[in-house]
Amino acid sequence: MTWLGACLLALVLFPATSFAAGYTQTNYPIVLVHGLFGFDNIGPVDYWYGVPSALRADGAKVYVAQVSAANSTEVRGEQLLTQVKQILAVTGAAKVNLMGHSHGGPTSRYVASVRPDLVASVTSIGGVNKGSAVADLLLNVAPPGSLTRSMLLSATNGLATMINFLSGGSGLSQNSLAAAESLSTAGSLKFNAAHPEGVPTTACGEGDYMARGVYYFSWSGTQPYTNVLDPIDAPLLLTSLAFGGAKNDGLVSSCSSHLGRVIRDNYAMNHLDEVNQTVGLVNLFETNPVTLYRQQANRLKGLGL
């Protein structure tokens, strides 16, 4: 009876369709785009922990982009555009499905805006689409010309350079000040004026589901502290205070994460849980993040993307 009960529970929790062959087999390749201080992989640790292999397991063609760990949205966007063209040349595909986390959201949006003919969809995960209170706070604490700003820029540029070197991308330019300005409220508003596709016109609504032939989606979390074993959770709980009580994942507010069709903006996840980090130490009482990527791939498949 115990074995039978376990089987029935598994069927309820994990629908059979999620294990079907071809479940994640999108028409166009999926390209994963990392956020600030992100990477493709450093040794055995993937930024997208377990996500690429899970998507590939049931048919998806998946590529992991590597752009500057810290730079402006436009610089990162041009780097991504170059990689998208390379992926299309290798695969023979006409378009790609971009999935961007954090700063990877606006980075993906840039490519879709300047070359919509190359992009089938953009999915923003915890994306900084209307700025982050954390970036605003950092810029205010370290004003131009201050010793604090000089020290902060030196440290963050060094960190970004080290991340790119360890992940094999040492030739990519790093500019943490440009990154912070892009991720600030003012910087995001300026970017959105030039690249408005999918961005909600109301404070916390949805944007156009499709713009210039590109589909737009988003999801995010609202629980900064989720796993006592994860060393990143405590700092995220601290940075969450910058939002003054607004729902957030520790680095991005729920409303700022909205883009196109909002799948959900209140998963019990923090900013790193959204990419199954740190190494899978996520909320045990919430849908596994990897499952969300699989479901999104299946959603794109259903749309012929």
Beta strands, then each sheet from edge to edge (+ up, - down):
strand 1: 30-33
strand 2: 41-42
strand 3: 45-46
strand 4: 62-64
strand 5: 96-101
strand 6: 119-125
strand 7: 210-211
strand 8: 214-221
strand 9: 261-267
sheet 1: 4+ 1+ 5+ 6+ 8+ 7-
sheet 2: 4+ 1+ 5+ 6+ 8+ 9+
sheet 3: 2+ 3-
end
